Amino acid sequence: MKINYNYIKIIGLLFLVIFLFAFSSVRNSARKVSEPNIKFLGDENLFVTHEAVSKLLIQNQESVSNKPKETIALNDLESALNANVMIKRAQVYINVDGTLTAEIEQKKPIARVSTNASYYIDDEGSYMPLSTNYSSRVPLVTGFVTKNDLYNVFVVAKKVQSDEFLINHVTEIHQNENGSIDLKFRLNDFRIQLGSLDRLDKKINNLKAFYQKAMKDGTLNSYSAVNLRFDKQVIGTKK
């Protein structure tokens, strides 16, 4: 009987592959997790600290450091991070060498409410508490504002953030009791009456045209109010 050595080689190679895979799997699952590597994405201004994130990376009331990789529930860690009111999005993963990495994207404030309560409005229109670690320079929101109804001031704050002229001039967004919006500029003491959010882009363009003309005429400081509520005109009230 002739022995087919090619078959023997293939079977031997197959057993070797299975053995190496099993060995590496056991060794990998037994590998201990290192100290968490925390990465903040985007803005370098930290509203939530590395220490605060580390405290959230616990499992069964213990740190995940020096725990076997197979015992770490990554979904639970991500859920704990995403539940933090300062964090917009979090992802947690473990590399083959046992390094646990937490990638953190913070919420981004675009306005700061200053009424009977103080907090930020983030770039998705949600409530964001103030941070003891960092204070963001954004327009103030005053007037009749509640956490449950931030839509009007959010839309205006988002417009301010995206417009170079507005972001350089607007320091205050005021919501009146009827929901209408007024603006305050940094270097001028007149109040800008936007009214409702109807035709917002057109109102802003009218404001820019008025501002440029009044600045050219040297009359900016002679106004106490600028009314943008009407469709085809800007009404300036003299002091």
ROZA-994962 format. One record per residue (C-alpha): residue number from 1; x, y, z. Coordinates in pm, 1 decimal, padded with zeros to 6 digits, m for minus. Each point is the difference from the previous one (the first is absolute). Layout:
N
+-----+----------+----------+----------+
! seq !        x !        y !        z !
+-----+----------+----------+----------+
! NUM !        X !        Y !        Z !
...
+-----+----------+----------+----------+
***
This chain:
239
+-----+----------+----------+----------+
! seq !        x !        y !        z !
+-----+----------+----------+----------+
!   1 !  00000.0 !  00000.0 !  00000.0 !
!   2 !  00138.6 !  00333.2 ! m00105.1 !
!   3 ! m00009.2 !  00272.7 !  00264.3 !
!   4 ! m00113.3 !  00341.9 ! m00122.0 !
!   5 !  00230.1 !  00233.7 !  00189.0 !
!   6 ! m00177.7 !  00309.0 ! m00137.7 !
!   7 ! m00314.5 ! m00091.7 !  00194.4 !
!   8 !  00204.7 ! m00052.4 !  00313.7 !
!   9 !  00161.7 !  00341.0 ! m00042.9 !
!  10 ! m00338.3 !  00169.3 ! m00050.3 !
!  11 ! m00150.6 ! m00169.7 !  00306.0 !
!  12 !  00307.2 !  00086.8 !  00208.0 !
!  13 ! m00014.9 !  00361.0 ! m00115.5 !
!  14 ! m00370.2 !  00015.9 !  00082.5 !
!  15 !  00059.8 ! m00128.0 !  00354.2 !
!  16 !  00283.2 !  00249.8 !  00041.7 !
!  17 ! m00224.0 !  00290.4 ! m00106.0 !
!  18 ! m00275.6 ! m00114.5 !  00239.4 !
!  19 !  00252.0 ! m00033.2 !  00283.5 !
!  20 !  00150.3 !  00345.4 ! m00060.9 !
!  21 ! m00344.2 !  00159.1 ! m00024.4 !
!  22 ! m00115.3 ! m00162.3 !  00324.2 !
!  23 !  00322.7 !  00093.1 !  00172.7 !
!  24 ! m00017.6 !  00364.0 ! m00111.1 !
!  25 ! m00369.0 !  00023.6 !  00093.9 !
!  26 !  00065.5 ! m00128.1 !  00352.6 !
!  27 !  00300.5 !  00226.4 !  00038.3 !
!  28 ! m00188.7 !  00300.8 ! m00136.9 !
!  29 ! m00304.7 ! m00051.4 !  00222.3 !
!  30 !  00223.4 ! m00028.5 !  00305.6 !
!  31 !  00182.5 !  00322.6 ! m00080.7 !
!  32 ! m00055.4 !  00271.9 !  00258.0 !
!  33 ! m00145.6 !  00337.9 ! m00093.2 !
!  34 !  00236.3 !  00293.2 !  00043.4 !
!  35 ! m00078.7 !  00341.6 !  00145.0 !
!  36 ! m00269.8 !  00159.6 ! m00221.3 !
!  37 !  00122.7 !  00219.4 ! m00284.3 !
!  38 ! m00241.8 !  00295.4 ! m00016.8 !
!  39 ! m00016.2 !  00200.1 ! m00323.8 !
!  40 ! m00201.9 !  00319.4 ! m00037.8 !
!  41 ! m00102.3 !  00066.5 ! m00359.6 !
!  42 ! m00034.7 !  00348.4 ! m00144.8 !
!  43 !  00002.1 !  00298.6 !  00235.4 !
!  44 !  00296.5 !  00010.9 !  00240.2 !
!  45 ! m00197.8 !  00191.4 !  00263.5 !
!  46 ! m00105.0 ! m00265.4 !  00247.4 !
!  47 ! m00338.0 !  00033.5 !  00168.5 !
!  48 !  00038.4 ! m00350.9 !  00140.5 !
!  49 !  00340.6 ! m00105.0 !  00135.9 !
!  50 !  00205.7 ! m00312.4 ! m00050.5 !
!  51 ! m00058.4 ! m00081.7 !  00366.2 !
!  52 ! m00378.3 !  00021.5 ! m00043.2 !
!  53 !  00013.0 ! m00236.1 ! m00298.2 !
!  54 !  00223.7 ! m00243.3 !  00190.9 !
!  55 ! m00255.1 ! m00012.8 !  00282.0 !
!  56 ! m00265.8 ! m00102.6 ! m00251.2 !
!  57 !  00216.4 ! m00283.5 ! m00134.1 !
!  58 ! m00087.5 ! m00239.0 !  00279.4 !
!  59 ! m00165.6 ! m00339.1 ! m00000.4 !
!  60 ! m00160.2 ! m00164.9 !  00301.8 !
!  61 !  00119.5 !  00298.7 !  00205.5 !
!  62 !  00363.9 ! m00070.2 ! m00091.0 !
!  63 !  00244.1 !  00148.7 ! m00247.3 !
!  64 !  00037.4 ! m00188.6 ! m00328.3 !
!  65 !  00380.3 !  00020.2 !  00027.2 !
!  66 !  00177.0 ! m00335.9 !  00042.9 !
!  67 ! m00321.2 ! m00190.6 ! m00075.8 !
!  68 !  00003.8 ! m00281.6 ! m00259.9 !
!  69 ! m00112.5 !  00125.2 ! m00340.6 !
!  70 ! m00277.6 ! m00258.1 ! m00024.5 !
!  71 ! m00169.6 !  00135.6 !  00313.9 !
!  72 ! m00034.1 !  00357.4 ! m00129.0 !
!  73 ! m00348.8 !  00100.5 ! m00119.6 !
!  74 !  00077.5 !  00275.0 ! m00249.5 !
!  75 ! m00366.7 !  00084.4 ! m00065.3 !
!  76 ! m00057.5 !  00064.7 !  00369.2 !
!  77 !  00301.0 !  00232.8 !  00016.0 !
!  78 ! m00119.7 !  00190.2 ! m00307.0 !
!  79 ! m00347.9 !  00033.6 !  00148.6 !
!  80 !  00144.6 !  00142.4 !  00321.4 !
!  81 !  00200.7 !  00258.9 ! m00194.0 !
!  82 ! m00285.5 !  00095.1 ! m00232.8 !
!  83 ! m00223.4 !  00057.3 !  00301.7 !
!  84 !  00226.0 !  00285.2 !  00111.6 !
!  85 ! m00165.3 !  00336.4 ! m00077.8 !
!  86 !  00331.0 !  00146.6 ! m00121.3 !
!  87 !  00066.9 ! m00275.6 ! m00253.4 !
!  88 ! m00150.4 !  00004.7 ! m00347.3 !
!  89 !  00134.3 ! m00333.9 ! m00118.5 !
!  90 !  00236.3 ! m00266.3 !  00139.1 !
!  91 !  00159.9 ! m00313.6 ! m00141.6 !
!  92 !  00193.8 ! m00257.2 !  00202.9 !
!  93 !  00217.2 ! m00277.5 ! m00145.7 !
!  94 !  00290.3 ! m00227.3 !  00094.8 !
!  95 !  00304.5 ! m00052.8 ! m00222.3 !
!  96 !  00171.2 ! m00338.6 ! m00036.5 !
!  97 !  00272.2 !  00110.7 !  00243.0 !
!  98 ! m00258.0 !  00055.9 !  00275.2 !
!  99 ! m00019.0 !  00378.5 ! m00026.1 !
! 100 ! m00350.2 !  00126.1 !  00080.1 !
! 101 ! m00073.5 !  00322.1 ! m00187.6 !
! 102 ! m00290.8 !  00236.2 !  00059.9 !
! 103 ! m00060.1 !  00256.0 ! m00276.7 !
! 104 ! m00205.3 !  00292.0 !  00130.5 !
! 105 ! m00180.6 !  00268.5 ! m00199.1 !
! 106 ! m00123.6 !  00273.3 !  00230.3 !
! 107 ! m00313.7 !  00203.4 ! m00042.0 !
! 108 !  00064.3 !  00340.4 ! m00155.7 !
! 109 ! m00171.2 !  00302.1 !  00160.4 !
! 110 ! m00126.5 !  00276.2 ! m00228.9 !
! 111 ! m00182.4 !  00217.2 !  00256.6 !
! 112 ! m00017.9 !  00043.5 !  00376.3 !
! 113 ! m00333.9 !  00047.9 !  00171.6 !
! 114 !  00016.6 !  00254.2 !  00281.6 !
! 115 ! m00341.9 !  00030.7 !  00162.3 !
! 116 ! m00108.4 ! m00147.2 !  00332.2 !
! 117 !  00210.3 ! m00299.9 ! m00104.8 !
! 118 !  00333.9 ! m00014.0 ! m00181.3 !
! 119 !  00091.0 ! m00261.2 ! m00260.6 !
! 120 !  00113.8 ! m00037.2 ! m00359.4 !
! 121 ! m00192.9 ! m00085.5 ! m00314.3 !
! 122 !  00203.9 ! m00241.2 ! m00212.8 !
! 123 !  00024.7 ! m00012.5 ! m00380.3 !
! 124 ! m00287.4 ! m00250.5 ! m00016.2 !
! 125 ! m00236.7 !  00219.6 !  00199.6 !
! 126 !  00027.6 ! m00199.0 !  00323.7 !
! 127 !  00064.3 !  00096.7 !  00360.1 !
! 128 !  00364.5 ! m00008.9 !  00110.7 !
! 129 !  00105.9 !  00086.4 !  00356.1 !
! 130 !  00278.0 !  00245.6 !  00078.3 !
! 131 !  00343.7 ! m00146.7 !  00060.7 !
! 132 !  00229.2 !  00075.2 !  00293.2 !
! 133 !  00292.7 ! m00087.1 ! m00226.6 !
! 134 ! m00052.9 !  00243.4 ! m00288.4 !
! 135 ! m00228.4 !  00290.9 ! m00089.3 !
! 136 ! m00088.7 !  00060.8 ! m00364.7 !
! 137 ! m00031.4 !  00350.9 ! m00147.1 !
! 138 ! m00335.3 ! m00015.0 ! m00174.6 !
! 139 ! m00297.4 !  00242.2 ! m00022.5 !
! 140 ! m00214.4 !  00034.5 !  00311.0 !
! 141 ! m00366.8 ! m00095.6 ! m00014.7 !
! 142 ! m00230.8 !  00204.4 !  00222.4 !
! 143 ! m00370.7 !  00054.5 !  00049.3 !
! 144 ! m00279.1 ! m00256.3 !  00010.4 !
! 145 !  00178.5 ! m00330.1 ! m00064.9 !
! 146 ! m00058.7 ! m00350.5 !  00136.0 !
! 147 !  00194.0 ! m00323.7 ! m00047.1 !
! 148 ! m00307.2 ! m00159.7 ! m00154.5 !
! 149 ! m00034.7 !  00262.2 ! m00274.1 !
! 150 !  00334.3 !  00105.0 ! m00145.2 !
! 151 ! m00097.4 ! m00011.6 ! m00366.7 !
! 152 ! m00018.6 !  00373.3 ! m00082.4 !
! 153 !  00321.3 !  00099.5 !  00175.0 !
! 154 !  00175.9 ! m00308.7 ! m00139.0 !
! 155 ! m00089.2 !  00091.7 ! m00359.8 !
! 156 !  00129.1 !  00354.0 !  00050.6 !
! 157 !  00313.9 ! m00118.0 !  00183.2 !
! 158 !  00070.4 ! m00246.9 ! m00281.7 !
! 159 ! m00037.7 !  00282.6 ! m00251.7 !
! 160 !  00237.7 !  00218.1 !  00200.1 !
! 161 !  00256.5 ! m00278.9 !  00018.9 !
! 162 ! m00003.2 ! m00056.2 ! m00377.1 !
! 163 !  00017.1 !  00367.2 ! m00103.3 !
! 164 !  00330.4 !  00190.0 !  00022.7 !
! 165 ! m00166.8 !  00340.3 !  00035.4 !
! 166 ! m00231.9 ! m00114.5 !  00278.0 !
! 167 !  00258.8 ! m00197.0 !  00193.6 !
! 168 !  00222.0 !  00308.2 !  00010.5 !
! 169 ! m00278.6 !  00229.1 !  00122.9 !
! 170 ! m00274.5 ! m00185.2 !  00189.9 !
! 171 !  00052.0 ! m00032.4 !  00375.1 !
! 172 ! m00358.9 ! m00056.1 !  00115.0 !
! 173 ! m00311.8 ! m00178.0 ! m00123.7 !
! 174 ! m00309.3 !  00112.0 !  00191.8 !
! 175 ! m00331.1 ! m00184.8 ! m00020.7 !
! 176 ! m00305.7 !  00205.0 !  00091.5 !
! 177 ! m00306.3 ! m00140.7 !  00173.6 !
! 178 ! m00183.2 ! m00035.0 ! m00331.7 !
! 179 !  00289.6 ! m00199.6 ! m00149.9 !
! 180 !  00139.0 !  00282.3 ! m00215.7 !
! 181 !  00376.8 !  00044.8 ! m00013.5 !
! 182 !  00221.8 !  00304.1 !  00056.1 !
! 183 !  00376.8 !  00020.7 ! m00050.4 !
! 184 !  00269.0 !  00208.7 !  00166.3 !
! 185 !  00326.5 !  00093.8 ! m00168.4 !
! 186 !  00339.5 !  00015.2 !  00166.6 !
! 187 !  00091.9 !  00359.4 ! m00085.9 !
! 188 ! m00342.6 !  00161.7 ! m00048.3 !
! 189 ! m00269.5 !  00068.3 !  00257.8 !
! 190 ! m00304.4 ! m00022.4 ! m00229.4 !
! 191 ! m00234.3 ! m00297.1 !  00024.7 !
! 192 ! m00060.2 ! m00199.0 ! m00317.0 !
! 193 ! m00359.0 ! m00121.7 ! m00022.7 !
! 194 ! m00008.8 ! m00317.7 ! m00209.8 !
! 195 ! m00354.1 ! m00091.9 !  00098.2 !
! 196 ! m00100.4 ! m00351.5 ! m00106.6 !
! 197 !  00223.2 ! m00244.3 ! m00189.9 !
! 198 ! m00194.0 !  00060.0 ! m00322.4 !
! 199 !  00226.0 !  00110.9 ! m00287.9 !
! 200 !  00300.5 ! m00017.3 !  00234.3 !
! 201 !  00261.1 !  00000.7 ! m00277.7 !
! 202 ! m00157.0 !  00303.1 ! m00164.1 !
! 203 ! m00014.3 !  00185.4 !  00331.7 !
! 204 !  00368.4 ! m00069.0 !  00059.1 !
! 205 !  00086.0 !  00126.1 ! m00348.5 !
! 206 ! m00203.1 !  00316.1 !  00066.2 !
! 207 !  00185.9 !  00044.6 !  00329.1 !
! 208 !  00336.6 ! m00027.9 ! m00173.0 !
! 209 ! m00102.6 !  00256.4 ! m00264.0 !
! 210 ! m00126.7 !  00239.7 !  00268.3 !
! 211 !  00316.4 ! m00041.8 !  00207.0 !
! 212 !  00231.1 !  00066.1 ! m00293.8 !
! 213 ! m00189.9 !  00312.5 ! m00104.2 !
! 214 ! m00025.3 !  00137.8 !  00354.4 !
! 215 !  00369.3 ! m00066.4 !  00058.9 !
! 216 !  00085.9 !  00181.0 ! m00323.9 !
! 217 ! m00222.0 !  00292.4 !  00101.2 !
! 218 !  00143.4 !  00004.3 !  00353.3 !
! 219 ! m00348.3 ! m00036.4 !  00154.8 !
! 220 !  00028.9 ! m00341.4 !  00172.0 !
! 221 !  00004.4 !  00146.7 !  00349.5 !
! 222 ! m00301.9 !  00223.0 ! m00061.0 !
! 223 ! m00250.5 ! m00288.8 !  00012.6 !
! 224 ! m00170.3 ! m00156.1 !  00301.9 !
! 225 ! m00178.7 ! m00276.5 ! m00195.3 !
! 226 !  00009.4 ! m00163.1 ! m00342.8 !
! 227 ! m00323.9 ! m00170.3 ! m00102.4 !
! 228 !  00027.0 ! m00283.7 ! m00255.3 !
! 229 ! m00352.2 ! m00136.3 !  00041.0 !
! 230 ! m00133.0 !  00144.0 ! m00324.2 !
! 231 !  00058.5 ! m00165.1 ! m00333.5 !
! 232 !  00124.9 !  00283.1 ! m00218.9 !
! 233 !  00151.3 !  00252.6 !  00239.2 !
! 234 !  00222.9 !  00049.8 !  00301.1 !
! 235 ! m00125.2 !  00253.7 !  00251.4 !
! 236 !  00261.9 !  00170.3 !  00212.2 !
! 237 ! m00116.1 !  00184.0 !  00313.3 !
! 238 !  00219.2 !  00296.5 !  00089.1 !
! 239 !  00099.5 !  00069.1 !  00359.2 !
+-----+----------+----------+----------+
***
